[in-house]
């Protein structure tokens, strides 16, 4: 894919967005949690601009990090609600039945 944006924290945690179409805007959405910030990008598709939120949510391993993941989801929802562009949220939401 010719267009990419990456966010990485120390260690192996990161979020990567690859696209065949240009990424006209790309910015982190940081909920202030220990995980990698989500990445919001506008993609210039042949059908018009599409807003994408690339997600790599915190693992829900106990009450504190589950609360952090809930803050990440709230930020994603607030961002999605505020946009007028077509939007898709994709990635690793780390949602488990446990």
N, C-alpha and C positions, 0 to 999 in steps of 0.2 A: 504494500500500500504506500503510495507516494506521500501521504500526509499523515503526520503523527504528532501527538502531544503526550508527554509522560510526566507523572508526578511520582517521586520516590522519597521514602523516608529511610532512615538508617535500617540496615538489615535487608530483608527480602520483601518488605511491604511496598506496594506501589499500585498505581492505576495507569493504564496505557490505553489510549484511544487511537485506533488506526482507521484511515478513511481513504477511499478512492477519490473523494471530492475534497476541495480545499476547506480547511478549517479557518474561517474568517475571524473568529474570536475564540479564545480559550482562556479560561480563568479557573483557579481552584475555588471550591466551595468548602471552606474549613469551619467545621462545627466546634473546633477546639478540643477534639477528642484524641485519644492516643493513636488511632489508626491513620491511614492515609486520607487526605482530603479527597472529596469527590472532585471531578473535573467537568466543568460545563463548557460546551463548545457550540458555536454556530457553524453548521455545515452547509456550504453552498452547493446544493444538489441541483440537477437539471430541472426539477420541479419547484424550486424555490428554497429558501433558507429553512433548515430544520435545526432545532435546538436539541442537543444531546447532553444528558447527564450520565457520565461514566462513573459507576459506583463500585467501590471496594470497601464495604462496610466492616466495622469492627466485629470480631467474633463475640457471640453472646455467652461468655464464660463466667457467669456469676452476676450478681446484682449491679455492681459498679460498672462493668463494661457493657452490660445489657442496657443500662441507663444511657451510657455514652452512645450506643448504637441507636437508641430511641431519639437522641438529639440529632444524630446524622439524618435519620429518616424524617424528622420534623423539618430540618433545613431543606432537604430535597423536596418535600411536599410544599413548603412555603415558596421555594423558588419556582416550582412547577406552576403553582397557582398564580404567580405574579407575571408569568410570561404570556404574551399574545401570539407567539410563534407555535407552530406544531412542535410537539415535544415528545421525546422518548427517553426513558431512563433504562439503562442497560448495565449489566455487569454482575458482580458477585455481591449479592445482598447478605450473604451469610445468615440465611434464615433456615432454622432447623426446627424439627418438631419438638426438640428438647428445650 
